Amino acid sequence: MAASSKLMMMEAERRFPVRIRVGVPPEGLGARLDQMRAWLDGNCGADGWALTPSGMRDVRNDAMSIYFIDPTLASAFVARWCAGYKVEAAEGVFRVCVDEPMLRVGAGLHGTAWSGSRLRSYSLMIANEPRYVVRG
């Protein structure tokens, strides 16, 4: 590991109390890493996280460490980006999922109980009711 990598790791460990380790597949993360960084910036802020190399067993670039200020954000990251229905760490490292999460499908447009034809029907019922006149 280069001296600058060790310095980055020491600085991150000093600033951030929460660390997760994520395994990097042999083919790398590719565009997924850019998506992860965009997610981290959007959810943690540019100064709320750090990413450093975290090699295991003398193998370079097989894992990375992501440091967070808040454990809730670390948990959200794991839920969003790590593989499996039940997130498990294998050899102390989370695995990155290969597919995108399903997009939320919003409810279709709908009317209220008093809109549209129901409202017209109710208006006609009231208009056609017999009126009682009190004579005094």
C-alpha positions, -999 to +999 in steps of 0.1 A: +000+000+000+013+034-009+021+059+018-006+082+006-032+055+009-021+049+045-023+086+052-059+087+037-069+058+059-055+074+090-072+107+083-106+090+076-104+069+108-097+100+128-126+120+113-153+093+109-165+070+136-183+044+113-165+022+087-179-005+064-158-026+041-171-035+007-157-062-015-147-052-050-154-079-076-124-090-098-138-071-128-140-039-107-171-017-100-170+004-132-198+029-135-213+015-103-186+033-083-197+067-099-233+059-089-222+050-054-203+083-051-233+103-063-255+085-038-230+093-010-228+129-020-265+133-022-273+115+011-242+122+033-230+155+018-196+159+002-178+161+036-199+134+054-181+104+040-147+091+028-136+062+006-102+045+009-087+013-003-089-016+021-070-046+007-072-079+024-046-107+025-020-088+005-044-086-025-046-051-040-079-034-047-101-063-036-120-042-010-127-006-002-136+011+031-163+037+033-163+059+064-195+077+076-202+102+103-236+086+111-243+049+115-278+054+100-263+065+068-239+035+068-270+013+073-288+030+044-258+025+022-256-012+029-293-016+023-291+002-010-259-011-025-251-044-010-263-078-023-288-102-010-322-101+007-305-105+040-273-085+040-244-106+052-207-100+055-185-127+041-151-126+056-159-093+072-167-076+038-201-067+023-207-078-013-219-052-038-252-061-056-251-063-094-287-052-102-306-020-096-333-019-069-369-019-083-383+016-088-412+026-067-445+027-088-467+055-077-505+052-073-524+061-104-546+092-106-578+088-087-608+109-078-623+116-044-656+103-033-673+136-041-658+142-075-669+134-110-702+116-116-709+110-079-709+147-072-733+153-101-756+125-089-756+139-053-764+174-067-793+161-087-807+142-056-807+173-035-822+194-064-851+169-068-859+165-031-893+177-022-892+210-004-912+215+027-926+249+033-936+259+067-967+282+068-973+301+097 
